[in-house]
């Protein structure tokens, strides 16, 4: 049994009132059984992957299997994502430059994808591994807390905060970089739409629902819930356990299909928080492919770190759409953030209380 929350603004003034509503089951949210929904909606699920793109991803994975440094699908996926991200960011920088002649890249020229990834003679063989491990990654990580960079630089720093290069063979890494650079067209709308699905297909092989409190929600379910939400332009929607960003990207699609809003307005509407690095990387990359140029509103942290008593108006949002972790557990310091009468190690219960307190009052 899985629990989803689709919550709109309502008024709750005290913890006693919350407790009373919990006891009376009078909370304004919809609880769905994923088993029932999946049976209802699976009929409309269509595998839309284009073979060349699927084949390319499989080819990249097979190359990584030959590398002595990568152990398992999780590390392979992590490796694929940071490589894809750097190409996407390089393309995005060109867009920023076209829009603003005064735009200045936070990266030195030698650290840009268009410099090192497209120059076969710059770092031949294992020299590429040395460059990535000793120069490229340390520079990216430094940007997170740098005072002499811009918001794009800090964005890169957050993305690479816990990211690693697992590969040991410079030859194999260069082979993958060349494939990504030459074979993937991020200007293609079809490729953009497919990447979110491919990410989730890869992730589904890593997770066992219920074992670790993680579940990557099937796309027909996320779209169904977004349609129920009926998000409007200007409303802020939050997913405090955003995983790969499925709910958020469907919100973007819904707004684009039903309204004509500026990109800046849409970017400000979308908020997400993700505790783990790999899903956070996937959400950020997914949102960039959905037209959010700089997804700074996707935070890499634990939502439950926020003390209930310290939530103020600036933290609150209009809508919350989430499939929070169930069956998981948190350390005692996290549980202490909640009032004593609500303290539990069950993550779904903690997220429910957090969600109720993050809703804007009307």
SULZIRA-V258992 format. One record per residue. N is the residue number from 0. SS is DSSP state (alpha for helix, beta for strand, coil for the rest). PHI is phi in degrees with one decimal (* if undefined). D_CENTER is the distance of its C-alpha to the mean C-alpha in whole Angstrom. Layout:
BEGIN
n: [N/N]
ss: [SS/SS]
phi: [PHI/PHI]
d_center: [D_CENTER/D_CENTER]
END
This chain:
BEGIN
n: [0/1/2/3/4/5/6/7/8/9/10/11/12/13/14/15/16/17/18/19/20/21/22/23/24/25/26/27/28/29/30/31/32/33/34/35/36/37/38/39/40/41/42/43/44/45/46/47/48/49/50/51/52/53/54/55/56/57/58/59/60/61/62/63/64/65/66/67/68/69/70/71/72/73/74/75/76/77/78/79/80/81/82/83/84/85/86/87/88/89/90/91/92/93/94/95/96/97/98/99/100/101/102/103/104/105/106/107/108/109/110/111/112/113/114/115/116/117/118/119/120/121/122/123/124/125/126/127/128/129/130/131/132/133/134/135/136/137/138/139/140/141/142/143/144/145/146/147/148/149/150/151/152/153/154/155/156/157/158/159/160/161/162/163/164/165/166/167/168/169/170/171/172/173/174/175/176/177/178/179/180/181/182/183/184/185/186/187/188/189/190/191/192/193/194/195/196/197/198/199/200/201/202/203/204/205/206/207/208/209/210/211/212/213/214/215/216/217/218/219/220/221/222/223/224/225/226/227/228/229/230/231/232/233/234/235/236/237/238/239/240/241/242/243/244/245/246/247/248/249/250/251/252/253/254/255/256/257/258/259/260/261/262/263/264/265/266/267/268/269/270/271/272/273/274/275/276/277/278/279/280/281/282/283/284/285/286/287/288/289/290/291/292/293/294/295/296/297/298/299/300/301/302/303/304/305/306/307/308/309/310/311/312/313/314/315/316/317/318/319/320/321/322/323/324/325/326/327/328/329/330/331/332/333/334/335/336/337/338/339/340/341/342/343/344/345/346/347/348/349/350/351/352/353/354/355/356/357/358/359/360/361]
ss: [coil/coil/coil/coil/beta/beta/beta/beta/coil/coil/coil/coil/coil/coil/alpha/alpha/alpha/alpha/alpha/alpha/alpha/alpha/alpha/alpha/coil/coil/coil/coil/coil/coil/coil/coil/coil/alpha/alpha/alpha/alpha/alpha/alpha/alpha/alpha/alpha/alpha/alpha/coil/coil/coil/coil/coil/coil/alpha/alpha/alpha/alpha/alpha/alpha/alpha/alpha/alpha/alpha/alpha/alpha/alpha/alpha/alpha/coil/coil/coil/coil/coil/coil/coil/alpha/alpha/alpha/alpha/alpha/alpha/alpha/alpha/alpha/alpha/alpha/alpha/alpha/alpha/alpha/alpha/alpha/alpha/alpha/alpha/alpha/alpha/alpha/alpha/alpha/alpha/alpha/coil/coil/coil/coil/coil/coil/coil/coil/coil/alpha/alpha/alpha/coil/alpha/alpha/alpha/alpha/coil/coil/coil/coil/coil/coil/coil/coil/coil/coil/alpha/alpha/alpha/alpha/alpha/alpha/alpha/alpha/alpha/alpha/alpha/alpha/alpha/alpha/alpha/alpha/alpha/alpha/alpha/coil/coil/coil/coil/coil/alpha/alpha/alpha/alpha/alpha/alpha/alpha/alpha/alpha/coil/coil/coil/coil/coil/coil/coil/coil/coil/coil/alpha/alpha/alpha/alpha/alpha/alpha/alpha/alpha/alpha/alpha/alpha/alpha/alpha/alpha/coil/coil/coil/coil/coil/alpha/alpha/alpha/alpha/alpha/alpha/alpha/alpha/alpha/alpha/alpha/alpha/alpha/alpha/alpha/alpha/coil/coil/coil/coil/coil/coil/coil/coil/coil/coil/coil/coil/coil/coil/alpha/alpha/alpha/alpha/alpha/alpha/alpha/alpha/alpha/alpha/alpha/coil/coil/coil/coil/coil/coil/coil/beta/beta/beta/coil/coil/coil/coil/coil/coil/alpha/alpha/alpha/alpha/alpha/alpha/alpha/alpha/alpha/alpha/alpha/alpha/alpha/coil/coil/coil/coil/alpha/alpha/alpha/alpha/alpha/alpha/alpha/beta/beta/beta/beta/beta/coil/coil/alpha/alpha/alpha/alpha/alpha/alpha/alpha/alpha/alpha/alpha/alpha/alpha/alpha/coil/coil/coil/coil/coil/coil/coil/coil/beta/beta/beta/coil/coil/alpha/alpha/alpha/coil/coil/alpha/alpha/alpha/coil/coil/alpha/alpha/alpha/coil/beta/coil/beta/beta/beta/beta/coil/coil/coil/coil/coil/coil/coil/coil/coil/alpha/alpha/alpha/alpha/coil/coil/coil/coil/alpha/alpha/alpha/coil/coil/coil/coil/alpha/alpha/alpha/alpha/alpha/alpha/alpha/alpha/alpha/alpha/alpha/alpha/beta/coil/coil/coil]
phi: [*/-118.5/-115.9/-117.2/-123.6/-120.2/-125.8/-111.1/-60.3/-150.0/-118.2/-136.7/-100.1/-136.5/-64.8/-62.1/-66.6/-60.7/-61.4/-64.3/-68.4/-61.3/-65.1/-93.8/54.2/-112.1/-100.1/-83.8/-146.4/-106.8/-108.4/-117.7/-86.8/-64.4/-65.4/-65.7/-60.9/-62.1/-65.5/-73.5/-102.3/-59.0/-63.8/-96.4/-74.8/-125.0/-78.1/-114.0/-69.7/-83.8/-55.6/-56.9/-71.2/-60.0/-62.8/-63.2/-61.1/-63.9/-64.6/-62.9/-61.3/-65.4/-63.2/-65.2/-64.3/-82.7/-85.9/-72.6/-89.3/-98.7/-127.0/99.7/-66.0/-61.4/-69.5/-63.0/-65.0/-55.7/-64.6/-62.4/-66.9/-70.0/-68.2/-61.7/-58.3/-65.4/-69.1/-61.5/-64.6/-62.0/-66.1/-65.3/-62.0/-64.5/-66.6/-60.0/-67.9/-66.2/-77.0/-141.3/-62.9/-92.9/-62.3/-121.6/-66.4/-76.3/-102.9/-61.9/-55.1/-70.2/-96.9/-84.9/-52.0/-65.4/-95.0/-80.9/-77.7/-105.2/-118.2/-65.1/-89.6/-69.2/-133.4/-72.7/57.3/-74.6/-63.3/-65.1/-63.2/-61.7/-62.3/-64.7/-77.6/-96.0/-115.4/-64.3/-65.0/-58.2/-66.5/-61.6/-65.9/-61.9/-66.0/-57.9/-114.8/-74.3/-89.4/-108.0/-125.4/-103.8/-65.2/-65.8/-65.8/-65.2/-61.3/-62.2/-60.1/-66.5/-59.9/-96.2/-51.4/-117.0/-91.1/-133.5/-95.7/-91.0/-75.6/-112.3/-98.1/-65.0/-64.1/-68.2/-61.8/-64.4/-62.0/-68.3/-58.0/-64.3/-61.3/-63.3/-70.0/-92.8/-104.5/-105.4/-109.6/-79.2/-84.2/-79.8/-62.3/-64.7/-65.0/-60.3/-66.6/-79.5/-64.8/-59.9/-67.1/-67.1/-54.2/-70.0/-63.6/-65.5/-67.8/-63.4/-77.4/-94.0/-100.7/-123.5/-54.6/94.1/-80.4/-126.5/76.7/-116.8/-155.2/-95.5/-67.1/-56.4/-60.9/-60.4/-70.2/-62.5/-67.3/-58.6/-71.5/-64.9/-60.8/-65.7/-63.5/54.6/-59.3/-115.8/-55.3/93.9/-75.9/-94.4/-114.3/-122.9/-119.3/-77.2/-142.5/-76.7/55.2/-89.6/88.2/-60.2/-62.3/-69.6/-67.7/-69.0/-63.3/-61.2/-60.9/-62.7/-62.7/-65.5/-77.3/-111.7/-139.8/-114.3/-122.8/-72.0/-59.6/-65.0/-66.6/-63.1/-61.6/-75.0/-76.0/-96.0/-127.9/-151.4/-135.8/-140.9/-74.6/-95.4/-65.3/-61.9/-60.2/-60.7/-58.6/-66.3/-62.3/-60.1/-63.9/-60.4/-67.9/-62.5/-70.8/-98.3/95.1/-85.3/-62.0/-139.7/-75.1/-69.6/-86.3/-101.6/-94.9/-98.3/-165.7/-95.0/-55.8/-76.2/-68.1/-76.1/-71.4/-55.5/-72.1/-102.6/-71.9/-122.5/-61.7/-68.9/-85.4/-89.0/-132.9/-80.3/-137.8/-129.3/-131.3/-157.1/-119.5/-68.4/-59.5/-125.2/76.8/-91.8/-147.1/-124.0/-71.8/-59.9/-64.1/-72.7/-61.3/-66.7/-73.4/-111.4/-55.6/-55.1/-71.1/-110.6/-70.6/-159.4/-91.7/-76.5/-64.0/-61.7/-66.9/-64.3/-66.1/-59.9/-64.7/-60.1/-60.4/-60.8/-82.7/-89.1/-77.1/-69.6/-84.7/-127.8]
d_center: [24/20/20/18/18/19/21/22/24/27/30/30/32/32/31/34/33/30/32/34/32/30/34/35/32/32/28/27/24/24/23/23/24/21/24/26/24/23/26/27/24/24/27/25/22/23/22/21/21/23/25/25/21/21/24/22/19/22/24/22/21/25/25/23/25/28/27/28/25/23/23/21/18/15/17/17/14/13/16/15/11/13/16/14/12/16/17/15/15/19/19/18/20/23/22/22/25/27/26/27/30/30/26/26/23/22/23/26/27/28/24/23/22/25/27/26/25/27/30/32/34/33/31/33/33/32/32/28/27/29/27/24/24/27/26/23/20/23/23/19/19/22/20/18/21/23/26/27/23/22/18/17/18/17/13/14/15/12/10/13/14/14/14/17/19/21/23/27/28/28/30/27/24/26/27/23/22/25/24/21/22/25/24/21/21/18/21/21/19/20/18/15/15/16/13/10/13/14/11/11/15/14/12/15/18/16/16/19/19/20/21/18/17/14/14/11/13/15/14/18/17/14/17/20/18/17/21/22/20/22/20/22/22/21/20/17/14/12/10/11/9/6/6/4/5/8/10/9/9/13/14/14/16/18/19/19/22/24/24/24/22/22/18/19/19/16/14/16/15/11/10/8/8/7/10/9/9/8/5/4/5/4/2/5/7/7/7/10/12/12/14/12/14/12/9/11/10/7/9/9/12/13/14/17/18/20/23/24/27/26/23/25/25/22/20/20/19/20/18/16/14/13/14/14/15/19/21/20/21/21/23/26/25/22/25/27/25/26/30/32/32/29/28/27/25/23/19/20/23/21/18/21/23/20/19/23/23/20/22/24/27/30]
END
